Amino acid sequence: MEDMRKVGLKYDLKTHGFPQSCAWQGMRMPNENELRWNVYAYLAYGFKGLSYFNYLMWGGEGCYDGVIDMNGQIQHKNLYDFMTDMNNDIHYMNDMLMNLDCLHAYHTDDEDGCEKLPENSIIGVEKNEDGNEFIVSYMKARDGSEPHIVLFNKSWRFAAEEQTFTVGENSGITGIEIWNPEMKKYEEVELSGNKFTMNFKAGEGKYLRLKGTVNMN
């Protein structure tokens, strides 16, 4: 995804990913946390298109299970409902997502081939007892509007409770708003000094809109 992000950014191309939602030889069905993680990992890298592989079970590549069988019957109602809700949330964010280009996808751990979160990042991540690692993505708006940060919990197994983030001293950030997918609107983030705290489901990503004169480079 890091390589695709760079190529898409360099040549102004829309990137497209394929989250796994079926089972084939050697690959089992994912659960809800894994599906969320797969989708938001792509979004954290600025991907513009997502196609599930596959909603519908089919006869190729040893596929033996899917959310929907080959007769059109729902086999995994919990996953179907979960994916429907998540897709609706993402669809409502369409204008935002298509307007944002991922300049950097910084990792808090040492991931081979990926960018390490710098110490002077405009948004920092404090270590906590959960021990989960994060991606902090710098998103620049094509239309010149406010930039965004995407915060992504890299764990598909564990939630991150009361995760603390810091606002860089020289970031130029004067305020932060978070996109609430349930309310379909931005809400003010309450800062305590230069810090704020959030909860994340396993594999969840959150979009923050930044106020001020922010240097995304």
C-alpha positions as a printed Julia matrix, in Angstrom:
217×3 Matrix{Float64}:
   0.0     0.0     0.0
   2.9     2.36    0.68
   4.24    1.8    -2.85
   0.79    2.31   -4.36
   0.28    5.47   -2.3
   3.51    6.96   -3.66
   2.72    6.08   -7.28
  -0.84    7.38   -7.0
   0.37   10.63   -5.48
   3.15   11.09   -8.04
   0.96   10.52  -11.11
  -2.35   11.82   -9.7
  -3.99    8.39   -9.94
  -6.85    7.02   -7.85
  -5.81    3.91   -5.92
  -8.14    0.92   -5.48
  -8.09   -1.9    -2.93
  -9.81   -5.24   -2.41
 -10.73   -6.03    1.23
 -11.21   -9.76    1.84
 -14.77  -10.88    2.64
 -14.79  -14.54    1.52
 -12.87  -17.78    2.09
 -10.84  -19.9    -0.31
  -8.21  -22.6    -0.03
  -5.89  -21.6     2.8
  -7.89  -18.46    3.65
 -10.76  -18.38    6.15
 -13.67  -15.95    6.45
 -12.75  -12.71    8.26
 -14.61  -11.48   11.34
 -16.01   -7.97   11.88
 -12.81   -6.59   13.45
 -10.69   -7.92   10.59
 -13.05   -6.47    7.99
 -12.97   -3.07    9.69
  -9.18   -3.24    9.91
  -8.84   -4.18    6.23
 -11.1    -1.35    5.05
  -9.62    1.38    7.26
  -6.07    0.33    6.46
  -6.8     1.15    2.82
  -8.5     4.42    3.78
  -5.55    5.4     5.99
  -3.39    5.19    2.86
  -5.77    7.41    0.88
  -7.27    4.71   -1.35
 -10.24    6.06   -3.33
 -11.97    2.82   -4.35
 -12.8    -0.41   -2.52
 -14.21   -3.65   -3.96
 -14.84   -6.58   -1.65
 -13.39   -9.94   -2.62
 -16.15  -11.14   -2.6
 -19.63  -10.41   -1.34
 -20.76  -13.37   -3.43
 -19.26  -16.82   -3.12
 -18.16  -18.18   -6.48
 -16.69  -21.32   -8.01
 -13.18  -20.12   -8.83
  -9.85  -20.21   -6.94
 -11.14  -22.8    -4.49
 -13.65  -20.37   -2.95
 -15.85  -22.24   -0.47
 -17.57  -19.51    1.57
 -18.84  -15.97    1.19
 -21.2   -13.46    2.77
 -23.76  -14.4     0.09
 -23.92  -17.83   -1.57
 -24.15  -18.44   -5.31
 -27.95  -18.59   -5.11
 -28.16  -15.11   -3.61
 -28.86  -16.24   -0.05
 -27.2   -14.4     2.83
 -24.96  -16.88    4.68
 -23.39  -14.57    7.27
 -26.08  -12.14    8.41
 -23.86  -10.52   11.03
 -21.17   -9.71    8.46
 -23.73   -8.59    5.88
 -25.32   -6.14    8.33
 -21.92   -4.95    9.57
 -20.61   -4.35    6.04
 -23.83   -2.59    5.02
 -23.53   -0.13    7.92
 -19.82    0.46    7.29
 -20.38    0.96    3.56
 -23.12    3.5     4.25
 -20.79    5.42    6.57
 -18.04    5.48    3.92
 -20.46    6.38    1.13
 -21.6     9.42    3.13
 -17.93   10.48    3.4
 -17.45   10.29   -0.37
 -16.85   14.0    -1.02
 -14.34   14.16    1.84
 -12.46   11.02    0.82
 -12.17   11.99   -2.85
 -10.84   15.42   -1.85
  -8.07   14.12    0.42
  -4.66   12.9    -0.79
  -2.4    10.98    1.59
   0.96   12.75    1.8
   2.33   10.45    4.5
   1.16    7.34    6.34
   3.38    7.32    9.41
   3.65    4.21   11.62
   4.35    4.4    15.33
   6.32    1.13   15.1
   9.18    0.11   12.81
   7.27   -1.31    9.86
   9.57   -2.42    7.03
   9.29   -0.2     3.97
   7.03    2.34    5.71
   7.54    5.79    7.16
   8.21    6.05   10.89
   6.24    8.69   12.8
   8.71   11.56   13.36
   9.25   13.0    16.82
   8.11   16.42   15.57
   4.86   15.09   14.06
   1.99   17.57   14.15
  -0.01   14.85   15.94
   1.88   12.48   18.25
   0.82    9.18   19.83
   1.57    8.4    23.47
   2.24    4.82   24.48
  -0.38    3.37   26.8
  -1.14    0.09   28.55
  -2.97   -1.34   25.53
   0.29   -1.23   23.61
  -1.48   -0.84   20.25
   0.41    0.73   17.38
  -1.1     3.42   15.14
  -0.86    4.92   11.69
  -0.98    8.73   11.56
  -1.83    9.83    8.02
  -1.31   13.37    6.75
  -4.16   14.2     4.35
  -4.0    17.3     2.14
  -7.2    18.68    0.61
  -7.2    19.03   -3.18
  -9.48   22.08   -3.05
  -7.29   23.94   -0.57
  -9.68   23.49    2.36
  -8.65   22.29    5.81
  -6.19   19.39    5.96
  -7.02   16.2     7.84
  -5.26   13.63    9.96
  -6.39   10.0     9.93
  -5.68    8.06   13.13
  -5.81    4.29   12.59
  -5.6     1.58   15.25
  -3.36   -1.03   13.62
  -4.6    -3.89   15.79
  -7.36   -6.09   14.33
  -7.57   -7.92   17.67
  -7.76   -5.26   20.35
  -9.52   -1.98   21.0
  -7.51    1.02   22.18
  -9.14    2.6    25.22
  -8.35    6.15   26.34
  -5.57    6.54   23.8
  -3.79    9.88   24.26
  -2.53   12.02   21.38
  -0.46   15.19   21.46
  -0.58   18.32   19.31
   2.87   19.43   18.17
   4.09   22.7    19.66
   4.95   24.12   16.22
   2.15   22.39   14.31
   0.15   25.55   13.65
  -2.99   23.7    14.8
  -5.45   25.98   16.62
  -8.36   23.53   16.83
  -9.42   20.01   15.86
 -12.75   18.59   14.71
 -13.53   14.88   14.43
 -15.9    13.35   11.88
 -18.72   11.49   13.64
 -19.97    8.8    11.2
 -23.14    8.2    13.21
 -24.17   11.86   13.41
 -22.81   12.6     9.9
 -21.05   15.77   11.01
 -17.84   17.16   12.51
 -17.62   17.69   16.25
 -15.13   19.73   18.26
 -12.31   17.79   19.93
 -11.77   18.84   23.52
  -8.11   19.62   24.16
  -6.46   19.48   27.58
  -3.41   21.63   27.07
  -1.83   20.07   24.0
  -3.43   16.63   24.47
  -6.66   14.82   23.66
  -7.92   11.29   24.32
  -9.99    8.94   22.16
 -11.28    5.36   22.14
 -10.85    3.08   19.12
 -12.43   -0.2    18.15
 -10.08   -2.84   16.77
  -9.02   -1.72   13.3
 -10.89    1.58   13.49
  -9.85    4.8    11.79
 -10.92    8.35   12.67
 -10.81   11.51   10.54
  -9.69   14.76   12.17
 -10.1    18.14   10.46
  -7.39   20.63   11.45
  -7.88   24.34   12.01
  -5.12   26.9    11.76
  -2.13   27.38    9.51
  -0.92   23.81    9.39
   2.28   22.68    7.66
   1.5    19.21    6.26
   4.97   18.76    4.76
